[in-house]
Each structure stands twice: as C-alpha cells, then as structure tokens.
Amino acid sequence: MLNANIYSLFLALWLFVLHAIIFFGQAWKRIYLILTATMLVDLDHLLVDPIFQANRCSINFHYLHT
C-alpha cells in the first residue's frame, strides 16, 4: 500500500511538470511551484484523527483550511 501511495505522489509531480511545460512554456518552473504548493495545503490531513471522515467539514477542523 505504501508503494502505491509513493507511486501516486511521484506520478502527480511528473504530471505537474508535463502540464507546466506543455501549457506554460518558459514560465514552467513558476507554474510547477504553484501546482506543487497547492498539494501542501492538504498535508494537514495527516495530522488529524481520523484522516478521513465522510460527514466532516474541513473548515475550522484542518489547520490549513481556516
């Protein structure tokens, strides 16, 4: 399971690179940083227990969603 999660993360990062290069050309590095930074907002999901709860609102519960 851990290998699948790591594979998914690297796949997402490579797709960000491809999208940034294809659609934004010379500004791809800046766009890549913006796309990657959007993933940082969801890191706070790893700090709560349980990580996922179907009926929970993220606002005022997750640290980076407030």
C-alpha positions in Angstrom: 0.0 0.0 0.0 2.8 2.4 0.8 4.5 1.8 -2.5 1.2 2.6 -4.3 1.0 5.9 -2.4 4.6 6.8 -3.2 4.0 5.9 -6.9 0.9 8.1 -6.9 2.8 11.1 -5.5 5.6 10.8 -8.0 3.1 10.4 -10.8 1.3 13.5 -9.7 4.5 15.5 -9.5 5.6 14.4 -13.0 2.2 15.2 -14.4 2.6 18.7 -12.9 5.9 19.1 -14.7 4.4 18.0 -18.0 1.4 20.3 -17.7 3.6 23.2 -16.8 5.9 22.7 -19.7 3.2 22.0 -22.3 0.8 24.8 -21.4 3.1 27.5 -20.0 6.4 27.1 -21.9 9.1 29.4 -20.5 7.3 30.0 -17.2 7.1 26.3 -16.4 9.2 26.5 -13.2 7.0 29.1 -11.6 3.8 27.3 -12.6 5.3 24.0 -11.3 5.9 25.5 -7.9 2.4 26.9 -7.8 0.9 23.5 -8.6 3.1 21.7 -6.1 2.3 24.3 -3.4 -1.4 23.5 -3.8 -0.7 20.0 -2.6 0.9 21.4 0.6 -2.5 22.6 1.8 -3.6 19.0 2.2 -0.7 18.0 4.4 -2.7 18.9 7.5 -5.0 15.9 6.7 -2.2 13.7 8.0 -2.2 15.4 11.4 -5.9 14.7 12.4 -7.5 11.6 13.6 -9.3 10.0 11.7 -7.6 11.1 8.5 -10.9 10.9 6.6 -14.4 11.2 7.9 -17.2 11.4 5.3 -19.5 13.9 7.0 -16.9 16.3 8.4 -16.4 19.8 7.1 -12.7 20.8 6.6 -13.3 24.4 7.5 -12.2 25.1 11.2 -11.1 21.5 11.6 -8.0 21.2 9.5 -5.3 23.7 10.4 -4.6 24.9 6.8 -8.2 25.1 5.8 -9.2 28.0 8.1 
